[in-house]
Amino acid sequence: MAIGIGIAGTGWVSGEHIKSYQKHKDTEVVAIWNRTKENAERKAQELGLTNAKIYDSYEAMLEDPNVQAISLCTPPHTHSKETIQAAEAGKHILIEKSIANDPKSLGAMQRAVEKAGVRTVVSFVLHWNLEFMWIKKMLEQQAIGKIFYAEVDYWHNIGPQYVQFHWNRKKEVAESVLLSAGCHAIDALRYFVGQEVTEVSAYSNLRNDVYEYDTNLVGIMKFADGTLGKTSASFDCQCPYLFNIDLLGDKGTIRDNKIWAQEYFAGQTDWVSVPTVRPDSGDVAHHPFDGEISHFIECIQSGTESPVNLADAAKTHAVCYAMDRSARENRPVTLAEIQSEIDG
């Protein structure tokens, strides 16, 4: 029997979630919720969901026994409350990032999910990007040896031309350049280095006065094993979307889809460039939601925890909170300080 999916929110990303569920043989989108019922009806009609129930009450959708799992595609500042409600209703949850705008709200989410025992996946969708998958395989095969320095940047001009700009510029909704989108870079650093961050320092500035928070940030970090990391996030960059990845190991180096590893590639005299799908677009239709949603359903069916569940995403968000605090207060911030607030 197909797993019944409820879609919360009817914005741009919700359409991509729905399309991926429609491709999966074990799922059916049975409900759509939006505060404005007409928007939910429009989304259902647009994607041919003739049998989906339309709700203008999130609580009513959670009470629907045909809904076993929820895709949270709502604005980020509502995710904490909505996740807690879904967990208490016994629903499995796919959560778009950011998951929470502050440590206290994140801690409340974690406790609700742990108590309910539901499965979660947080939408760090680049884990299913082909370049990410190739890099991870190279690291697992020790092609560049042990990483001692890692750098990942998120540069994306999010102005009026971009769909989410109308809410992205508001501090109450998006909170910061890292939590809004730069968290993808932090997640990538943790994923590739394979260690947890212990301390950060950061600086930020504002170059776009239509935003209510600093739109550019650069930060450095120390990992538990001594590895050094650096990240930057910008909404003001005057260039196409860029997601820069640089990983320095004691046997070689990876730069995006290029690798220098003379022990691994015998006789190498130039960079090896791998033709692949790169994380080089802010268009959500370019993101690999099919892989993410297949993984979510597999976790539900098998009863296993995802490596990109809420607990793991909380560690990425803790680094974001720490960097935002460091930039705001002009001091280094330890992750232990942030974790104590998450734990309550």
C-alpha positions in Angstrom: 0.0 0.0 0.0 1.3 3.4 -0.9 2.6 5.8 1.8 0.2 8.8 1.9 2.1 12.1 1.7 0.8 15.4 2.9 2.4 18.5 1.4 2.7 21.6 3.7 3.1 24.7 1.7 2.6 25.5 -2.0 5.7 27.5 -3.0 8.3 26.7 -5.6 10.1 23.9 -3.8 6.8 22.1 -3.0 6.2 21.4 -6.7 9.6 19.6 -7.0 8.7 17.5 -3.9 5.4 16.6 -5.5 7.0 15.7 -8.9 9.4 13.3 -7.1 6.7 11.6 -5.1 4.7 11.1 -8.3 7.6 9.2 -9.7 7.9 6.9 -6.7 5.9 3.7 -6.9 5.3 3.5 -3.2 4.0 7.0 -2.5 0.8 9.0 -3.2 0.3 12.7 -2.5 -3.0 12.5 -0.7 -3.2 16.0 0.8 -2.0 19.6 0.3 -2.2 22.4 2.9 -1.8 26.1 2.5 -3.1 28.9 4.6 -4.9 30.1 1.5 -7.0 27.3 0.2 -7.0 28.7 -3.4 -3.3 28.3 -3.5 -3.5 24.7 -2.5 -6.2 24.0 -5.1 -4.1 25.8 -7.8 -1.0 23.6 -6.9 -3.1 20.4 -7.1 -4.5 21.4 -10.4 -1.1 22.4 -11.8 0.4 19.0 -11.0 -2.7 16.8 -11.8 -3.4 15.8 -8.2 -7.1 15.1 -8.7 -7.5 12.8 -5.7 -5.6 14.9 -3.1 -7.6 16.5 -0.3 -7.2 20.3 0.0 -6.7 21.8 3.5 -6.5 25.3 4.8 -5.7 24.0 8.3 -2.4 22.3 9.0 -3.9 20.7 12.1 -6.7 19.2 10.1 -4.3 17.7 7.6 -2.3 16.1 10.5 -5.5 14.5 11.7 -6.1 12.8 8.3 -5.4 9.0 8.8 -4.4 8.7 5.2 -1.4 11.0 5.7 1.6 9.0 7.0 4.4 11.5 6.1 4.7 15.2 5.7 6.9 17.3 3.4 7.5 20.7 5.1 7.8 23.2 2.3 6.8 26.2 4.3 8.8 29.3 5.2 11.7 28.5 7.5 10.6 30.4 10.6 7.5 28.1 10.9 9.4 24.8 10.7 10.0 24.3 14.4 6.4 24.5 15.4 5.2 22.5 12.4 7.8 19.7 13.0 6.7 19.4 16.6 3.0 19.2 15.6 3.8 16.6 12.9 5.9 14.5 15.3 3.2 14.6 18.0 0.7 13.4 15.3 3.0 10.4 14.5 3.9 11.6 11.0 7.3 11.1 9.4 8.8 14.4 8.2 10.9 15.7 5.4 12.0 19.2 6.5 13.2 21.9 4.1 16.0 23.9 5.5 16.5 25.9 7.6 15.0 23.7 10.2 15.0 26.4 13.0 16.2 29.9 13.4 17.5 29.6 17.0 19.0 27.0 19.3 16.0 26.9 21.7 13.5 26.1 18.9 15.8 23.5 17.5 16.1 21.7 20.8 12.3 21.6 21.2 12.1 20.0 17.7 14.7 17.4 18.5 13.0 16.4 21.8 9.6 16.1 20.1 11.0 13.9 17.3 12.9 11.7 19.7 9.8 11.2 21.9 7.6 10.3 18.9 10.1 8.0 17.2 9.3 9.2 13.7 11.7 9.2 10.8 13.1 12.5 9.6 15.2 13.7 6.7 16.4 17.3 6.4 16.6 18.6 2.8 20.3 19.0 2.4 19.6 17.7 -1.1 23.1 18.1 -2.5 24.0 14.8 -0.8 22.4 13.3 -4.0 24.2 15.6 -6.4 26.5 13.6 -8.7 29.5 15.8 -8.0 29.0 15.3 -4.2 28.7 11.6 -4.7 31.9 11.4 -6.8 33.8 13.5 -4.2 32.6 11.3 -1.4 33.7 8.2 -3.3 37.2 9.7 -3.8 37.5 10.5 -0.1 36.3 7.0 0.9 39.0 5.5 -1.4 41.6 7.8 0.2 42.5 9.3 -3.2 43.7 12.5 -1.6 44.5 11.0 1.8 43.6 12.8 5.0 42.0 16.2 4.7 43.8 19.0 6.7 42.1 22.0 5.1 38.6 22.3 3.6 36.8 25.3 2.1 33.2 25.5 0.7 31.5 28.7 -0.5 27.8 29.5 -1.3 27.6 32.5 -3.6 24.1 33.2 -5.0 22.7 36.6 -6.0 19.2 36.4 -4.3 17.6 39.6 -5.4 14.1 40.6 -6.7 14.6 38.3 -9.7 14.6 35.2 -7.5 11.4 33.5 -6.4 12.1 33.4 -2.7 13.4 37.0 -2.4 10.1 38.4 -1.0 10.5 36.4 2.2 14.2 35.7 2.1 15.1 39.4 2.8 13.1 39.4 6.1 15.1 38.6 9.3 12.0 37.2 11.0 11.6 34.6 8.3 15.2 33.7 7.1 17.3 35.0 10.0 20.7 35.1 8.3 22.6 34.4 5.1 23.8 31.1 6.6 20.5 29.8 7.8 18.7 30.9 4.7 21.0 29.1 2.2 24.7 29.2 3.2 24.0 26.2 5.6 24.4 24.0 2.5 28.1 25.0 2.5 28.4 24.2 6.3 26.7 20.8 5.7 29.1 20.0 2.9 32.1 20.8 5.0 30.9 18.5 7.8 30.0 15.8 5.2 33.4 15.8 3.5 35.7 16.3 6.5 33.8 13.7 8.5 34.5 15.5 11.8 32.6 17.9 14.0 33.4 21.6 14.4 34.5 22.7 17.8 35.1 26.5 17.4 34.4 29.2 14.9 35.1 32.9 14.1 33.3 34.9 11.5 32.7 38.4 10.1 29.8 39.7 8.1 28.6 42.8 6.4 25.6 44.2 4.5 25.8 45.5 1.0 22.1 45.4 0.1 19.8 47.6 2.1 16.6 45.8 1.1 17.7 43.0 3.4 17.1 43.1 7.1 20.3 41.2 8.0 23.9 41.0 6.8 24.0 39.4 3.4 27.7 38.4 3.3 29.7 36.3 5.8 33.1 34.7 5.9 34.1 32.3 8.7 36.8 30.0 9.8 36.4 26.8 11.9 38.4 24.2 13.7 37.3 20.6 13.6 37.8 18.1 16.4 40.8 16.4 14.7 42.6 19.7 14.0 41.4 20.1 10.4 40.9 23.7 9.4 37.9 24.9 7.5 36.7 28.1 5.9 33.4 29.1 4.4 31.7 32.1 2.9 28.2 33.0 1.9 27.0 35.9 -0.2 23.7 37.1 -1.6 25.4 40.1 -3.2 27.8 38.4 -5.5 27.7 39.8 -9.1 28.1 36.5 -10.9 26.2 33.3 -11.7 25.5 30.8 -8.9 28.7 29.3 -7.5 29.2 26.5 -5.0 33.0 26.3 -4.6 34.6 23.2 -3.1 38.3 22.9 -2.2 39.6 20.0 -0.2 43.3 19.7 0.6 44.6 16.3 1.6 48.1 14.9 2.4 48.0 12.9 -0.9 46.2 15.3 -3.2 43.6 18.0 -3.7 40.0 18.2 -5.0 38.7 21.5 -6.6 35.1 21.1 -7.5 35.0 18.4 -10.2 38.8 18.3 -10.6 41.3 16.1 -8.7 45.1 16.1 -8.4 46.2 12.8 -6.8 49.4 11.4 -8.3 49.4 8.3 -6.2 45.9 7.4 -7.1 46.3 8.3 -10.8 49.6 6.8 -11.8 51.5 9.1 -14.2 49.2 12.1 -13.7 50.6 15.3 -15.2 47.6 17.6 -15.1 44.3 17.9 -13.2 41.8 15.1 -13.9 38.5 16.7 -14.7 35.3 14.6 -14.3 32.3 15.5 -16.4 29.4 15.4 -14.0 26.4 17.3 -12.8 27.7 20.1 -10.6 25.9 21.9 -7.8 25.9 25.1 -10.0 22.3 26.3 -10.1 19.9 27.9 -7.7 16.9 26.6 -9.7 15.2 24.1 -7.5 14.3 22.0 -10.6 18.0 21.4 -10.9 18.2 19.8 -7.4 18.2 16.0 -7.0 15.0 15.6 -5.1 14.3 12.2 -6.7 17.2 10.7 -4.8 16.4 12.5 -1.6 12.7 11.5 -1.6 13.6 7.8 -2.5 15.9 7.9 0.5 13.2 9.3 2.8 10.7 6.6 1.8 13.3 3.9 2.2 13.9 5.1 5.8 10.2 5.0 6.5 9.8 1.5 5.1 12.9 0.0 6.8 12.5 1.9 10.1 16.1 3.1 9.9 17.4 6.5 10.7 18.8 8.7 7.9 22.3 10.0 8.1 20.8 13.4 7.2 18.1 13.3 9.8 17.1 16.1 12.2 19.8 15.1 14.7 22.6 15.4 12.1 21.2 18.6 10.6 21.1 20.1 14.1 24.9 19.9 14.1 25.1 21.9 10.9 22.7 24.5 12.2 24.7 24.8 15.5 27.7 25.8 13.4 25.5 28.4 11.6 24.3 29.8 15.0 27.9 29.9 16.2 29.1 31.8 13.2 26.3 34.3 13.3 27.0 34.9 16.9 30.7 35.3 16.3 30.1 37.9 13.6 27.5 39.7 15.7 29.6 39.8 18.9 33.1 40.0 17.3 34.5 37.0 19.2 35.3 33.3 18.8 32.3 31.0 19.7 32.6 27.4 20.7 30.1 24.8 19.6 29.8 23.7 23.3 28.2 27.1 24.0 25.6 26.6 21.3 24.9 23.0 22.2 24.1 23.9 25.8 21.4 26.2 24.5 20.0 23.5 22.2 20.0 21.0 25.1 18.0 23.6 27.2 
